[in-house]
Amino acid sequence: MLESVGMSNCNPIVTPIDPNVKLMPLTNSDPRIGDVKFQRDYLSGLGKLIYPAVTTRPDLTYAIQHLSQFSI
């Protein structure tokens, strides 16, 4: 799963997302706005995390919910 989203070299951590980090939507000047491949890859990555969150990793649920707020 990590290889398919380009994160095969990431380091594991105990908590999936720091609740104190404030995420912001992309600005209109960001070149990724309107990029269909970026949107598809982002949503595909979130979708791939939903299955493990529901079946075996409920600790991922908060991170997925938080990141899904930024779906374009």
PDB file with SEQRES, HELIX, SHEET and CRYST1 records, atoms N, CA, C and O in Angstrom:
SEQRES   1 A   72  MET LEU GLU SER VAL GLY MET SER ASN CYS ASN PRO ILE          
SEQRES   2 A   72  VAL THR PRO ILE ASP PRO ASN VAL LYS LEU MET PRO LEU          
SEQRES   3 A   72  THR ASN SER ASP PRO ARG ILE GLY ASP VAL LYS PHE GLN          
SEQRES   4 A   72  ARG ASP TYR LEU SER GLY LEU GLY LYS LEU ILE TYR PRO          
SEQRES   5 A   72  ALA VAL THR THR ARG PRO ASP LEU THR TYR ALA ILE GLN          
SEQRES   6 A   72  HIS LEU SER GLN PHE SER ILE                                  
HELIX    1 AA1 GLU A    3  VAL A    5  5                                   3    
HELIX    2 AA2 VAL A   36  THR A   55  1                                  20    
HELIX    3 AA3 PRO A   58  LEU A   60  5                                   3    
HELIX    4 AA4 THR A   61  SER A   68  1                                   8    
CRYST1    1.000    1.000    1.000  90.00  90.00  90.00 P 1           1          
ATOM      1  N   MET A   1       0.820  -1.189   0.000  1.00  0.00           N  
ATOM      2  CA  MET A   1       0.000   0.000   0.000  1.00  0.00           C  
ATOM      3  C   MET A   1       0.867   1.257   0.000  1.00  0.00           C  
ATOM      4  O   MET A   1       0.570   2.209  -0.721  1.00  0.00           O  
ATOM      5  N   LEU A   2       1.928   1.271   0.794  1.00  0.00           N  
ATOM      6  CA  LEU A   2       2.777   2.457   0.863  1.00  0.00           C  
ATOM      7  C   LEU A   2       3.490   2.735  -0.454  1.00  0.00           C  
ATOM      8  O   LEU A   2       3.671   3.893  -0.831  1.00  0.00           O  
ATOM      9  N   GLU A   3       3.891   1.693  -1.145  1.00  0.00           N  
ATOM     10  CA  GLU A   3       4.560   1.888  -2.432  1.00  0.00           C  
ATOM     11  C   GLU A   3       3.637   2.548  -3.443  1.00  0.00           C  
ATOM     12  O   GLU A   3       4.086   3.367  -4.244  1.00  0.00           O  
ATOM     13  N   SER A   4       2.360   2.206  -3.418  1.00  0.00           N  
ATOM     14  CA  SER A   4       1.424   2.749  -4.406  1.00  0.00           C  
ATOM     15  C   SER A   4       1.173   4.245  -4.221  1.00  0.00           C  
ATOM     16  O   SER A   4       0.727   4.907  -5.158  1.00  0.00           O  
ATOM     17  N   VAL A   5       1.448   4.791  -3.039  1.00  0.00           N  
ATOM     18  CA  VAL A   5       1.273   6.227  -2.814  1.00  0.00           C  
ATOM     19  C   VAL A   5       2.601   6.947  -2.622  1.00  0.00           C  
ATOM     20  O   VAL A   5       2.636   8.090  -2.167  1.00  0.00           O  
ATOM     21  N   GLY A   6       3.704   6.268  -2.975  1.00  0.00           N  
ATOM     22  CA  GLY A   6       5.021   6.890  -2.943  1.00  0.00           C  
ATOM     23  C   GLY A   6       5.586   7.114  -1.560  1.00  0.00           C  
ATOM     24  O   GLY A   6       6.356   8.053  -1.360  1.00  0.00           O  
ATOM     25  N   MET A   7       5.226   6.280  -0.597  1.00  0.00           N  
ATOM     26  CA  MET A   7       5.716   6.458   0.772  1.00  0.00           C  
ATOM     27  C   MET A   7       6.419   5.214   1.306  1.00  0.00           C  
ATOM     28  O   MET A   7       6.370   4.938   2.505  1.00  0.00           O  
ATOM     29  N   SER A   8       7.071   4.468   0.425  1.00  0.00           N  
ATOM     30  CA  SER A   8       7.713   3.227   0.857  1.00  0.00           C  
ATOM     31  C   SER A   8       8.907   3.476   1.780  1.00  0.00           C  
ATOM     32  O   SER A   8       9.330   2.560   2.485  1.00  0.00           O  
ATOM     33  N   ASN A   9       9.456   4.680   1.792  1.00  0.00           N  
ATOM     34  CA  ASN A   9      10.607   4.985   2.650  1.00  0.00           C  
ATOM     35  C   ASN A   9      10.222   5.778   3.893  1.00  0.00           C  
ATOM     36  O   ASN A   9      11.097   6.336   4.554  1.00  0.00           O  
ATOM     37  N   CYS A  10       8.936   5.841   4.230  1.00  0.00           N  
ATOM     38  CA  CYS A  10       8.520   6.630   5.396  1.00  0.00           C  
ATOM     39  C   CYS A  10       8.883   5.910   6.690  1.00  0.00           C  
ATOM     40  O   CYS A  10       9.096   4.697   6.699  1.00  0.00           O  
ATOM     41  N   ASN A  11       8.950   6.652   7.759  1.00  0.00           N  
ATOM     42  CA  ASN A  11       9.283   6.104   9.075  1.00  0.00           C  
ATOM     43  C   ASN A  11       8.017   5.904   9.886  1.00  0.00           C  
ATOM     44  O   ASN A  11       7.161   6.789   9.919  1.00  0.00           O  
ATOM     45  N   PRO A  12       7.878   4.750  10.545  1.00  0.00           N  
ATOM     46  CA  PRO A  12       6.687   4.518  11.365  1.00  0.00           C  
ATOM     47  C   PRO A  12       6.707   5.391  12.625  1.00  0.00           C  
ATOM     48  O   PRO A  12       7.766   5.691  13.177  1.00  0.00           O  
ATOM     49  N   ILE A  13       5.513   5.786  13.062  1.00  0.00           N  
ATOM     50  CA  ILE A  13       5.370   6.548  14.304  1.00  0.00           C  
ATOM     51  C   ILE A  13       4.220   5.949  15.104  1.00  0.00           C  
ATOM     52  O   ILE A  13       3.426   5.174  14.572  1.00  0.00           O  
ATOM     53  N   VAL A  14       4.133   6.304  16.364  1.00  0.00           N  
ATOM     54  CA  VAL A  14       3.101   5.758  17.239  1.00  0.00           C  
ATOM     55  C   VAL A  14       1.736   6.358  16.926  1.00  0.00           C  
ATOM     56  O   VAL A  14       0.745   5.631  16.850  1.00  0.00           O  
ATOM     57  N   THR A  15       1.672   7.673  16.744  1.00  0.00           N  
ATOM     58  CA  THR A  15       0.398   8.325  16.457  1.00  0.00           C  
ATOM     59  C   THR A  15       0.321   8.692  14.983  1.00  0.00           C  
ATOM     60  O   THR A  15       1.265   9.278  14.455  1.00  0.00           O  
ATOM     61  N   PRO A  16      -0.777   8.365  14.300  1.00  0.00           N  
ATOM     62  CA  PRO A  16      -0.889   8.636  12.873  1.00  0.00           C  
ATOM     63  C   PRO A  16      -0.873  10.114  12.497  1.00  0.00           C  
ATOM     64  O   PRO A  16      -0.414  10.456  11.406  1.00  0.00           O  
ATOM     65  N   ILE A  17      -1.359  11.001  13.365  1.00  0.00           N  
ATOM     66  CA  ILE A  17      -1.371  12.436  13.059  1.00  0.00           C  
ATOM     67  C   ILE A  17      -1.334  13.209  14.373  1.00  0.00           C  
ATOM     68  O   ILE A  17      -1.985  12.831  15.347  1.00  0.00           O  
ATOM     69  N   ASP A  18      -0.580  14.276  14.386  1.00  0.00           N  
ATOM     70  CA  ASP A  18      -0.490  15.124  15.570  1.00  0.00           C  
ATOM     71  C   ASP A  18      -1.728  16.022  15.610  1.00  0.00           C  
ATOM     72  O   ASP A  18      -1.910  16.842  14.709  1.00  0.00           O  
ATOM     73  N   PRO A  19      -2.585  15.890  16.628  1.00  0.00           N  
ATOM     74  CA  PRO A  19      -3.805  16.697  16.681  1.00  0.00           C  
ATOM     75  C   PRO A  19      -3.545  18.191  16.851  1.00  0.00           C  
ATOM     76  O   PRO A  19      -4.458  18.996  16.665  1.00  0.00           O  
ATOM     77  N   ASN A  20      -2.316  18.580  17.203  1.00  0.00           N  
ATOM     78  CA  ASN A  20      -1.991  19.992  17.373  1.00  0.00           C  
ATOM     79  C   ASN A  20      -1.567  20.670  16.077  1.00  0.00           C  
ATOM     80  O   ASN A  20      -1.437  21.893  16.037  1.00  0.00           O  
ATOM     81  N   VAL A  21      -1.352  19.903  15.024  1.00  0.00           N  
ATOM     82  CA  VAL A  21      -0.952  20.474  13.740  1.00  0.00           C  
ATOM     83  C   VAL A  21      -2.187  21.013  13.037  1.00  0.00           C  
ATOM     84  O   VAL A  21      -3.173  20.297  12.865  1.00  0.00           O  
ATOM     85  N   LYS A  22      -2.133  22.268  12.633  1.00  0.00           N  
ATOM     86  CA  LYS A  22      -3.257  22.883  11.932  1.00  0.00           C  
ATOM     87  C   LYS A  22      -3.009  22.786  10.437  1.00  0.00           C  
ATOM     88  O   LYS A  22      -2.089  23.412   9.910  1.00  0.00           O  
ATOM     89  N   LEU A  23      -3.833  21.999   9.755  1.00  0.00           N  
ATOM     90  CA  LEU A  23      -3.718  21.850   8.313  1.00  0.00           C  
ATOM     91  C   LEU A  23      -4.561  22.917   7.632  1.00  0.00           C  
ATOM     92  O   LEU A  23      -5.619  23.301   8.129  1.00  0.00           O  
ATOM     93  N   MET A  24      -4.080  23.390   6.495  1.00  0.00           N  
ATOM     94  CA  MET A  24      -4.773  24.431   5.745  1.00  0.00           C  
ATOM     95  C   MET A  24      -5.051  23.937   4.330  1.00  0.00           C  
ATOM     96  O   MET A  24      -4.256  23.182   3.771  1.00  0.00           O  
ATOM     97  N   PRO A  25      -6.167  24.356   3.749  1.00  0.00           N  
ATOM     98  CA  PRO A  25      -6.425  23.997   2.350  1.00  0.00           C  
ATOM     99  C   PRO A  25      -5.395  24.651   1.434  1.00  0.00           C  
ATOM    100  O   PRO A  25      -4.763  25.644   1.796  1.00  0.00           O  
ATOM    101  N   LEU A  26      -5.237  24.082   0.252  1.00  0.00           N  
ATOM    102  CA  LEU A  26      -4.337  24.682  -0.731  1.00  0.00           C  
ATOM    103  C   LEU A  26      -4.862  26.050  -1.132  1.00  0.00           C  
ATOM    104  O   LEU A  26      -6.073  26.262  -1.204  1.00  0.00           O  
ATOM    105  N   THR A  27      -3.953  26.971  -1.391  1.00  0.00           N  
ATOM    106  CA  THR A  27      -4.362  28.298  -1.850  1.00  0.00           C  
ATOM    107  C   THR A  27      -4.650  28.244  -3.344  1.00  0.00           C  
ATOM    108  O   THR A  27      -4.210  27.321  -4.030  1.00  0.00           O  
ATOM    109  N   ASN A  28      -5.379  29.221  -3.845  1.00  0.00           N  
ATOM    110  CA  ASN A  28      -5.723  29.257  -5.264  1.00  0.00           C  
ATOM    111  C   ASN A  28      -4.506  29.369  -6.163  1.00  0.00           C  
ATOM    112  O   ASN A  28      -4.568  28.983  -7.330  1.00  0.00           O  
ATOM    113  N   SER A  29      -3.403  29.888  -5.648  1.00  0.00           N  
ATOM    114  CA  SER A  29      -2.195  30.029  -6.460  1.00  0.00           C  
ATOM    115  C   SER A  29      -1.381  28.735  -6.532  1.00  0.00           C  
ATOM    116  O   SER A  29      -0.414  28.658  -7.289  1.00  0.00           O  
ATOM    117  N   ASP A  30      -1.760  27.721  -5.754  1.00  0.00           N  
ATOM    118  CA  ASP A  30      -1.030  26.453  -5.762  1.00  0.00           C  
ATOM    119  C   ASP A  30      -1.272  25.729  -7.085  1.00  0.00           C  
ATOM    120  O   ASP A  30      -2.420  25.601  -7.511  1.00  0.00           O  
ATOM    121  N   PRO A  31      -0.216  25.255  -7.739  1.00  0.00           N  
ATOM    122  CA  PRO A  31      -0.384  24.598  -9.038  1.00  0.00           C  
ATOM    123  C   PRO A  31      -1.142  23.274  -8.966  1.00  0.00           C  
ATOM    124  O   PRO A  31      -1.594  22.773  -9.996  1.00  0.00           O  
ATOM    125  N   ARG A  32      -1.294  22.693  -7.768  1.00  0.00           N  
ATOM    126  CA  ARG A  32      -2.020  21.428  -7.654  1.00  0.00           C  
ATOM    127  C   ARG A  32      -3.528  21.612  -7.721  1.00  0.00           C  
ATOM    128  O   ARG A  32      -4.255  20.644  -7.944  1.00  0.00           O  
ATOM    129  N   ILE A  33      -4.019  22.856  -7.531  1.00  0.00           N  
ATOM    130  CA  ILE A  33      -5.446  23.121  -7.649  1.00  0.00           C  
ATOM    131  C   ILE A  33      -5.850  22.871  -9.102  1.00  0.00           C  
ATOM    132  O   ILE A  33      -5.250  23.425 -10.024  1.00  0.00           O  
ATOM    133  N   GLY A  34      -6.835  22.064  -9.293  1.00  0.00           N  
ATOM    134  CA  GLY A  34      -7.304  21.755 -10.643  1.00  0.00           C  
ATOM    135  C   GLY A  34      -6.546  20.620 -11.310  1.00  0.00           C  
ATOM    136  O   GLY A  34      -6.900  20.218 -12.418  1.00  0.00           O  
ATOM    137  N   ASP A  35      -5.509  20.093 -10.662  1.00  0.00           N  
ATOM    138  CA  ASP A  35      -4.748  18.982 -11.225  1.00  0.00           C  
ATOM    139  C   ASP A  35      -5.504  17.687 -10.941  1.00  0.00           C  
ATOM    140  O   ASP A  35      -5.560  17.227  -9.800  1.00  0.00           O  
ATOM    141  N   VAL A  36      -6.075  17.115 -11.974  1.00  0.00           N  
ATOM    142  CA  VAL A  36      -6.925  15.926 -11.822  1.00  0.00           C  
ATOM    143  C   VAL A  36      -6.132  14.746 -11.270  1.00  0.00           C  
ATOM    144  O   VAL A  36      -6.650  13.989 -10.448  1.00  0.00           O  
ATOM    145  N   LYS A  37      -4.881  14.576 -11.709  1.00  0.00           N  
ATOM    146  CA  LYS A  37      -4.069  13.458 -11.212  1.00  0.00           C  
ATOM    147  C   LYS A  37      -3.794  13.622  -9.722  1.00  0.00           C  
ATOM    148  O   LYS A  37      -3.867  12.650  -8.971  1.00  0.00           O  
ATOM    149  N   PHE A  38      -3.481  14.837  -9.287  1.00  0.00           N  
ATOM    150  CA  PHE A  38      -3.252  15.075  -7.862  1.00  0.00           C  
ATOM    151  C   PHE A  38      -4.499  14.758  -7.045  1.00  0.00           C  
ATOM    152  O   PHE A  38      -4.417  14.101  -6.007  1.00  0.00           O  
ATOM    153  N   GLN A  39      -5.651  15.227  -7.515  1.00  0.00           N  
ATOM    154  CA  GLN A  39      -6.914  14.967  -6.821  1.00  0.00           C  
ATOM    155  C   GLN A  39      -7.189  13.466  -6.741  1.00  0.00           C  
ATOM    156  O   GLN A  39      -7.564  12.953  -5.687  1.00  0.00           O  
ATOM    157  N   ARG A  40      -7.000  12.768  -7.857  1.00  0.00           N  
ATOM    158  CA  ARG A  40      -7.261  11.331  -7.890  1.00  0.00           C  
ATOM    159  C   ARG A  40      -6.311  10.596  -6.950  1.00  0.00           C  
ATOM    160  O   ARG A  40      -6.740   9.708  -6.213  1.00  0.00           O  
ATOM    161  N   ASP A  41      -5.034  10.952  -6.965  1.00  0.00           N  
ATOM    162  CA  ASP A  41      -4.056  10.296  -6.105  1.00  0.00           C  
ATOM    163  C   ASP A  41      -4.340  10.556  -4.629  1.00  0.00           C  
ATOM    164  O   ASP A  41      -4.199   9.659  -3.798  1.00  0.00           O  
ATOM    165  N   TYR A  42      -4.740  11.786  -4.304  1.00  0.00           N  
ATOM    166  CA  TYR A  42      -5.051  12.141  -2.907  1.00  0.00           C  
ATOM    167  C   TYR A  42      -6.245  11.324  -2.407  1.00  0.00           C  
ATOM    168  O   TYR A  42      -6.192  10.717  -1.337  1.00  0.00           O  
ATOM    169  N   LEU A  43      -7.310  11.318  -3.189  1.00  0.00           N  
ATOM    170  CA  LEU A  43      -8.505  10.584  -2.783  1.00  0.00           C  
ATOM    171  C   LEU A  43      -8.261   9.080  -2.781  1.00  0.00           C  
ATOM    172  O   LEU A  43      -8.805   8.364  -1.939  1.00  0.00           O  
ATOM    173  N   SER A  44      -7.450   8.599  -3.711  1.00  0.00           N  
ATOM    174  CA  SER A  44      -7.122   7.181  -3.750  1.00  0.00           C  
ATOM    175  C   SER A  44      -6.330   6.783  -2.504  1.00  0.00           C  
ATOM    176  O   SER A  44      -6.576   5.728  -1.918  1.00  0.00           O  
ATOM    177  N   GLY A  45      -5.393   7.619  -2.107  1.00  0.00           N  
ATOM    178  CA  GLY A  45      -4.622   7.353  -0.889  1.00  0.00           C  
ATOM    179  C   GLY A  45      -5.499   7.304   0.347  1.00  0.00           C  
ATOM    180  O   GLY A  45      -5.320   6.439   1.204  1.00  0.00           O  
ATOM    181  N   LEU A  46      -6.449   8.229   0.446  1.00  0.00           N  
ATOM    182  CA  LEU A  46      -7.385   8.210   1.579  1.00  0.00           C  
ATOM    183  C   LEU A  46      -8.246   6.949   1.536  1.00  0.00           C  
ATOM    184  O   LEU A  46      -8.483   6.313   2.563  1.00  0.00           O  
ATOM    185  N   GLY A  47      -8.704   6.601   0.353  1.00  0.00           N  
ATOM    186  CA  GLY A  47      -9.529   5.404   0.206  1.00  0.00           C  
ATOM    187  C   GLY A  47      -8.794   4.145   0.616  1.00  0.00           C  
ATOM    188  O   GLY A  47      -9.384   3.246   1.214  1.00  0.00           O  
ATOM    189  N   LYS A  48      -7.522   4.074   0.303  1.00  0.00           N  
ATOM    190  CA  LYS A  48      -6.732   2.904   0.680  1.00  0.00           C  
ATOM    191  C   LYS A  48      -6.552   2.795   2.181  1.00  0.00           C  
ATOM    192  O   LYS A  48      -6.324   1.699   2.695  1.00  0.00           O  
ATOM    193  N   LEU A  49      -6.650   3.902   2.893  1.00  0.00           N  
ATOM    194  CA  LEU A  49      -6.512   3.884   4.355  1.00  0.00           C  
ATOM    195  C   LEU A  49      -7.824   3.545   5.065  1.00  0.00           C  
ATOM    196  O   LEU A  49      -7.808   3.143   6.229  1.00  0.00           O  
ATOM    197  N   ILE A  50      -8.939   3.698   4.391  1.00  0.00           N  
ATOM    198  CA  ILE A  50     -10.228   3.451   5.034  1.00  0.00           C  
ATOM    199  C   ILE A  50     -10.380   1.985   5.430  1.00  0.00           C  
ATOM    200  O   ILE A  50     -10.845   1.694   6.532  1.00  0.00           O  
ATOM    201  N   TYR A  51      -9.999   1.065   4.560  1.00  0.00           N  
ATOM    202  CA  TYR A  51     -10.156  -0.357   4.873  1.00  0.00           C  
ATOM    203  C   TYR A  51      -9.400  -0.759   6.137  1.00  0.00           C  
ATOM    204  O   TYR A  51     -10.006  -1.341   7.036  1.00  0.00           O  
ATOM    205  N   PRO A  52      -8.092  -0.470   6.242  1.00  0.00           N  
ATOM    206  CA  PRO A  52      -7.422  -0.856   7.493  1.00  0.00           C  
ATOM    207  C   PRO A  52      -7.975  -0.130   8.710  1.00  0.00           C  
ATOM    208  O   PRO A  52      -7.982  -0.689   9.807  1.00  0.00           O  
ATOM    209  N   ALA A  53      -8.441   1.109   8.539  1.00  0.00           N  
ATOM    210  CA  ALA A  53      -8.995   1.845   9.676  1.00  0.00           C  
ATOM    211  C   ALA A  53     -10.258   1.180  10.185  1.00  0.00           C  
ATOM    212  O   ALA A  53     -10.478   1.107  11.394  1.00  0.00           O  
ATOM    213  N   VAL A  54     -11.080   0.701   9.287  1.00  0.00           N  
ATOM    214  CA  VAL A  54     -12.352   0.092   9.688  1.00  0.00           C  
ATOM    215  C   VAL A  54     -12.141  -1.318  10.230  1.00  0.00           C  
ATOM    216  O   VAL A  54     -12.816  -1.725  11.175  1.00  0.00           O  
ATOM    217  N   THR A  55     -11.209  -2.066   9.641  1.00  0.00           N  
ATOM    218  CA  THR A  55     -11.076  -3.474  10.010  1.00  0.00           C  
ATOM    219  C   THR A  55     -10.069  -3.753  11.125  1.00  0.00           C  
ATOM    220  O   THR A  55     -10.339  -4.561  12.013  1.00  0.00           O  
ATOM    221  N   THR A  56      -8.906  -3.088  11.086  1.00  0.00           N  
ATOM    222  CA  THR A  56      -7.868  -3.467  12.046  1.00  0.00           C  
ATOM    223  C   THR A  56      -7.183  -2.305  12.757  1.00  0.00           C  
ATOM    224  O   THR A  56      -6.559  -2.513  13.797  1.00  0.00           O  
ATOM    225  N   ARG A  57      -7.283  -1.091  12.228  1.00  0.00           N  
ATOM    226  CA  ARG A  57      -6.538   0.036  12.787  1.00  0.00           C  
ATOM    227  C   ARG A  57      -7.447   1.225  13.089  1.00  0.00           C  
ATOM    228  O   ARG A  57      -7.384   2.230  12.381  1.00  0.00           O  
ATOM    229  N   PRO A  58      -8.284   1.140  14.112  1.00  0.00           N  
ATOM    230  CA  PRO A  58      -9.180   2.258  14.411  1.00  0.00           C  
ATOM    231  C   PRO A  58      -8.438   3.538  14.786  1.00  0.00           C  
ATOM    232  O   PRO A  58      -9.029   4.617  14.748  1.00  0.00           O  
ATOM    233  N   ASP A  59      -7.146   3.443  15.152  1.00  0.00           N  
ATOM    234  CA  ASP A  59      -6.380   4.641  15.476  1.00  0.00           C  
ATOM    235  C   ASP A  59      -6.150   5.518  14.251  1.00  0.00           C  
ATOM    236  O   ASP A  59      -5.789   6.686  14.394  1.00  0.00           O  
ATOM    237  N   LEU A  60      -6.349   4.979  13.052  1.00  0.00           N  
ATOM    238  CA  LEU A  60      -6.205   5.764  11.829  1.00  0.00           C  
ATOM    239  C   LEU A  60      -7.437   6.612  11.523  1.00  0.00           C  
ATOM    240  O   LEU A  60      -7.369   7.531  10.707  1.00  0.00           O  
ATOM    241  N   THR A  61      -8.545   6.314  12.162  1.00  0.00           N  
ATOM    242  CA  THR A  61      -9.812   6.955  11.825  1.00  0.00           C  
ATOM    243  C   THR A  61      -9.752   8.467  11.952  1.00  0.00           C  
ATOM    244  O   THR A  61     -10.227   9.169  11.060  1.00  0.00           O  
ATOM    245  N   TYR A  62      -9.187   8.991  13.026  1.00  0.00           N  
ATOM    246  CA  TYR A  62      -9.110  10.441  13.204  1.00  0.00           C  
ATOM    247  C   TYR A  62      -8.309  11.079  12.085  1.00  0.00           C  
ATOM    248  O   TYR A  62      -8.721  12.095  11.525  1.00  0.00           O  
ATOM    249  N   ALA A  63      -7.163  10.488  11.755  1.00  0.00           N  
ATOM    250  CA  ALA A  63      -6.307  11.051  10.711  1.00  0.00           C  
ATOM    251  C   ALA A  63      -7.024  11.058   9.364  1.00  0.00           C  
ATOM    252  O   ALA A  63      -6.964  12.052   8.641  1.00  0.00           O  
ATOM    253  N   ILE A  64      -7.696   9.972   9.020  1.00  0.00           N  
ATOM    254  CA  ILE A  64      -8.411   9.897   7.748  1.00  0.00           C  
ATOM    255  C   ILE A  64      -9.542  10.909   7.710  1.00  0.00           C  
ATOM    256  O   ILE A  64      -9.736  11.586   6.700  1.00  0.00           O  
ATOM    257  N   GLN A  65     -10.284  11.018   8.790  1.00  0.00           N  
ATOM    258  CA  GLN A  65     -11.389  11.981   8.849  1.00  0.00           C  
ATOM    259  C   GLN A  65     -10.851  13.397   8.692  1.00  0.00           C  
ATOM    260  O   GLN A  65     -11.427  14.209   7.968  1.00  0.00           O  
ATOM    261  N   HIS A  66      -9.758  13.686   9.364  1.00  0.00           N  
ATOM    262  CA  HIS A  66      -9.173  15.027   9.317  1.00  0.00           C  
ATOM    263  C   HIS A  66      -8.662  15.348   7.903  1.00  0.00           C  
ATOM    264  O   HIS A  66      -8.907  16.441   7.392  1.00  0.00           O  
ATOM    265  N   LEU A  67      -7.973  14.424   7.289  1.00  0.00           N  
ATOM    266  CA  LEU A  67      -7.441  14.637   5.942  1.00  0.00           C  
ATOM    267  C   LEU A  67      -8.538  14.688   4.892  1.00  0.00           C  
ATOM    268  O   LEU A  67      -8.406  15.383   3.885  1.00  0.00           O  
ATOM    269  N   SER A  68      -9.622  13.952   5.125  1.00  0.00           N  
ATOM    270  CA  SER A  68     -10.710  13.952   4.133  1.00  0.00           C  
ATOM    271  C   SER A  68     -11.430  15.294   4.078  1.00  0.00           C  
ATOM    272  O   SER A  68     -12.136  15.567   3.108  1.00  0.00           O  
ATOM    273  N   GLN A  69     -11.270  16.133   5.089  1.00  0.00           N  
ATOM    274  CA  GLN A  69     -11.840  17.470   5.055  1.00  0.00           C  
ATOM    275  C   GLN A  69     -11.208  18.318   3.961  1.00  0.00           C  
ATOM    276  O   GLN A  69     -11.782  19.322   3.539  1.00  0.00           O  
ATOM    277  N   PHE A  70     -10.026  17.915   3.502  1.00  0.00           N  
ATOM    278  CA  PHE A  70      -9.309  18.668   2.487  1.00  0.00           C  
ATOM    279  C   PHE A  70      -9.451  18.049   1.109  1.00  0.00           C  
ATOM    280  O   PHE A  70      -8.669  18.347   0.206  1.00  0.00           O  
ATOM    281  N   SER A  71     -10.457  17.182   0.943  1.00  0.00           N  
ATOM    282  CA  SER A  71     -10.726  16.627  -0.384  1.00  0.00           C  
ATOM    283  C   SER A  71     -11.162  17.746  -1.296  1.00  0.00           C  
ATOM    284  O   SER A  71     -11.991  18.579  -0.929  1.00  0.00           O  
ATOM    285  N   ILE A  72     -10.607  17.759  -2.466  1.00  0.00           N  
ATOM    286  CA  ILE A  72     -10.874  18.862  -3.401  1.00  0.00           C  
ATOM    287  C   ILE A  72     -12.103  18.547  -4.228  1.00  0.00           C  
ATOM    288  O   ILE A  72     -12.498  19.348  -5.075  1.00  0.00           O  
TER     289      ILE A  72                                                      
END                                                                             
